[in-house]
Amino acid sequence: MKKNTILILSLLLVFSFALSACGGGQESQTEGKNPSQVAEETYHWRFVTEELDGQVQYEYAQEFAKRLNEKSNGRITMDVFEFGGLGSEVDQVEQLQSRIIEFAIVSPGFTGTMVKEGQVFALHFLFPDDLKKAQDILNTSEALNTDLAALYEEHNIKPLAFWTEGAMQWTSNDVALRTPDDFKNFKMRTQTSPLILESYKAYGADPTSMSWGELYTALDRGTVQGQENPIFFIEDASFHEVQEYMTISQHNIYVAMTTVNPTFYNNLPEDIRQMIDETVIEMQDWIFEEQTRQNNALLGNIEKDTEHPTEIITLTEEQRAAFKEKALQVREYYTNNVSTVDGKILKKLIKEIEADK
């Protein structure tokens, strides 16, 4: 047994010398070669969205993945998941936090109980009516991209960008929504953000939070009477098929966040992080054009749908003013009952919006 051991050790020693003489070590293999000749590390990531193939978030993620693949010369590949592929909206956030997935598009409305300041996006009539101006605020706001983003990072979520999927509109059964009185005892579906619930209570509604995956059936059965979403989502999810009215209210904008797991992101090489950051900036104009295209095109589809006719109502400025008056009291509620920093982020954001007018 001892002789065999000595023989094996001797052979290994000879073999190691032979490797050194032949250049078998890693350092010798790469010495004198250009960096392009050395095999570079490759990356395979997962990017989950809250929407389905063809909808705005999914199209964003696909384009994001494509651009990173091209920038990296194929070193970076990404699997894009549509809603339901990895669970509910809440499940997806938890998977991002635990690094089961690397990237996610997250709606602040589904993280409102975790990051209370993120409920600022639930405030009605806060952002400019002009969507381009609203997107510019999302791109440049220090209140959002620095102050609010830091609060998300405390929960292992790193926002890379905030962007809009379009103006929010109301759909309804039983009553056309034209005035706050029309919301009295109205069963309204919302996201899980407590402040969204409060916004509709201010109008006199009876709000109920639920995942959008349950919403079509709930509208069809009368479990809830109405909901809010951008036009593209209303049409693509076929909500208009089970709703009698659509009110063009533009009471808010739907905000999504491009997010990444911060531990994963911070451990990446600098050149890879730079590719990600560049792509995030490039996508700002791309996604604005994409959501505009989808919302305009799918409004036409709703208008032409004679099999499922939906009466479309556009609020006058006078009608919108009545809602704005009710909505202002919710800002006080946010500052006094929701904010963990005495409303500082909201106050700063309002100043930024006022300065942009």
N, C-alpha and C positions, 0 to 999 in steps of 0.2 A: 504493500500500500504506500509506504514511504517513498520507495523508488519511483512509483508512478507519479506521485505528487511532485517530486523533484524534477522528473522528466517534463511534466506539464509546465512547471514554472520556467524551466530552461527554454522551452519552445516559445513561451509567451515573450520572454525577454528578447530572444532572437527576432521574433516577429515585430516587436516594437521598434527595434533598431532598423529593421528592413523598411518599415513604414516611414521612418524619419529620413532614411536615405532616398526613398522614392518620392518624397513630398506628400505622404499620405495624411499628414496633420492638416486641420482646418486652416490654420494660419498660412501654411505653405501653399495650400490650394488657391487662396485668394490673393497671395502676394503678387504684385506687379500687374494685376488685372484692373480694368476700369470698373467703377461701381455698377455700371449697367450689365457687366458680365457676371456679377455675383447674384445668386438667387436671392430675391427680396421676399420678405415675409408677406403672406397673403392673409386676408381677413374675410370672414363670412359672418354677417350680422343679421339680426331680425328686426323688422320695423312693423309695428302693429298700428292699425288705424281703427277709428270708431265707425267707419262707413264701408259701403260695399264697392266692389269693382265698378268703375265708371263714375262714382261720386267724387266730390272735390278732394276729400282727404286722401282717398286711395290713389287718385291721379297724381296728387302732390308727392306721395311716397314713392310711386313708381318713377316719376321724373327725377326725384332726389336720388334714388338708387342708380338710375341710369347715368346721371351726371358724375356721381362718385366713381362709378365703374370706369367711365371714360377718362376722368382726371388721373386715376391711379393706374391706367393702362391694364385694367383687368385684375389688379391686385385686390380690390374691394368688391365683394358681391353681397347682395342683400336679398333676403326673402321678405316680401311684403304680404302682410296678413290683413284680410278684410274683417269687418265686424263679425264676431261670433267664432272666428277661427281659433281664438285662444280664450274665449269666455266673454263675460260682460265688460262694460266700460270700467267698472270698479276692479274686476279681475285683472284687466290689462295694466292698470296703474300699479297694482301690487306686484305684478310680474316685472315691471320696469324697476321698481324700487329694489327688488331682490335680485336683479340682474339676470333673470331668466330670459329677458329680451333686452336689447341694447337701446332701441329707439322706439318712441311712441308719439302719436299725435293725441293730445289730451285736451278735452274741453274743460275749462275751469269749473263749469257747472257740476261736473262729476267729482271734483276734489274740494268742493266748498266747505265740507265739514272738517277737512284735514288742514287746508290752508285758507283760513277764514278771510284773509285780505283778498284772495282771488275772487271772492264774491262781488268785487267791484264791477265785474263785467255783467252782473245781473241787473244793475241799475238802468232803468229805462230813461231814454232821452238824455243820455250823458254825452255820447260821442256826436260829432258833426253829422248832419244828414247826408252831406256829400261823402260818399264812400271812399273816394280817393284821399280826402283829407283825414278821414278816420284811419285809413291804412297808414298814412304818413305818421300819425300820432303813435300807432302801434309800433312802427319801425323805430321811432326816435325817442320815445318817452323814457326819461330816466326813472320816473316813478314805477314804470312797469319793468323795463329791461334791467334795471339795477336793484331797486328796492324790493319790488315784488318777487323778482327772480331769486333773490337771496333767501326769501322765506320758503320758496319751493325747495331750494337746495338743502335746507334744514331737514327736509323730508325725503331726501335722496332722489329728487327730481330736478334736473337742470333744464330750464327753458332756454332754447336757442333762438326762438323767434315767436312773436305773437302775430297772428294774421286773421283777417276776416274772411268768412265764407259767404258774406252777403248780408243784406238787411233782413231782419226778422219780420215775419208777417203772421197774422192769426188765421186759423181756419176754425170753423164751428158748425155745429148742428143746432137745430131748434130756434136759434136766434142769430141774427146778423150783428156782429160786434161793431157798433158805431160810436157808442158813448160808454162812460164808466157804468152807467145804470144798467147797460146790457149785460154786464158781468155779474150782476147781483145773483148770488147762489149758483153761478155757472161752474160746472165741474171741469176744471182746467188741468190738463196734464203739464207737468214741468220736469226739469232735471232735479237732482237731489239737493241742489243748493238751497239752504234755508232762506236766503235773501230773495231768490226767485219766488218762493212761496209767499214771502212777505209782500213782494211787488204786486202780486195778484190779489192778495188780501186787501191791499190798499184800494183796489177797484171794486171790492165787494165779492170777489170770486171765491170758490171753494176749490183750492188747488190740491193736486195729488201728484207726488213724484213717482216716476216709473221709467224703466229702461225703454228706449225706442223700439227694441225688439218685441215688446208687448203691445205697442201703441196701436197698430192697425186694428188688431182684434178688439182692443178696448174701445176704440172709436166706433167700430162697426156694431158692437153690442151695447153701446151707450154707457159703458162703465165710466168713461169721461166724454165730455161733449166737444172739447176743442183742444188745440195745441198751438205751439209757436215753432217756427223753423224758417230758414231761408227758402225761397221758392224752389230752387233746384231739388232740395231734399223732399219737399212736400210732394212734388211730382214724381220723383224717382222712387220714393217709398210708397207711392200710390195712395197717400192720405186723402188726396182730393176725391178719390173714388168713394170714400165713405164720409165725406163732409159736404154740406150744402153750400157753405159760404167760404170765401177767402177774403179777408180784409187786408188791404195794402196799408199797413200802419207805420211801418219803418220805425217802430218804437225802440229798437235796439239793433246792435250788430252781433252776429254769431262769431265769437272769437275762438280760435283754436290755437294750441301751442305745439310747436315742434320741440320735443323734449328728448333728453338722453340721460342714461344713468351716469351720474357725475363721477363715480369711482372708475367706471369703464373709460369714460371720456378723458379724465385726468391722467390715466395711465398709458394713453396712446402716445406714440412718437409725435414730436412737434409737427413734422411734415404732414402727418395724417390728420391731426387736429386742424391744421391750416386748410386742408382740402375740405373738411367738413364745414368750417366757418365760411369759406368762400362760397360754397354751395348754398348755404343758408341765405347769404346776402343775394346771390343770383336769383333765388327762388321767390324773392319778394315781388318783383314785377311779374314773374311768370304766374304765380298763384292769383294775383289780382286779376289778370286778364282771363285766367281759366274760370274763376268763380263768376266773373261778369258774363262770360260767354254762356256758361251753363244756366245761370239764373234767367238771362234774357231768352234763351232758346226754350227752356222748359216752361216759362210763363206762357209762351205761345202754344205749347202742347196742351196746357190746362184750358186755355181759351178755346181751342179747337176740339176738345173732347166732348162730342155730342152724346156719347154713350153714358158718360158720367158727368153731366153738366154741373158746373160750380159757378155760382153767382160771385163775381169779383167786385168788391167795393173798395174804392180809394178814399181814404179819409181826407177831409178838407183841413186846412191849417187851423181853422176854428175848432174842429173836432179833435185834432191832435193836441191843441192847447189845453183842452179839458183833461186829457190824460196826463199831460206834462205837470199840471198843477197837483194832481194826486200823487204823481211819481216823486215830487220833490221831498215829500215827507219821509220817503223811504231812505233818502240820503242821510237824514238825521238818525233813522233807525240803524243804518249801517255804522255810522260813527259811534253811536252810544251803545249798541248791543252786539255788534259783529266784530268791528275792528279791534285788533290787539295792540294797535299803536296809536290809538286816539284819532283815527281817521287821517293820519298824516299822508298816507299814500293817495287817498282820494283827494285831499286838498291840493297836493302837488300836481296830480293829474289834471284837476280842473284848471289850475293855473296854466299848465301846458296847453290845454285845449283852448283856453281863452287867448293865449298868446299867438296861437296858430290861425286865429280868425282874420 
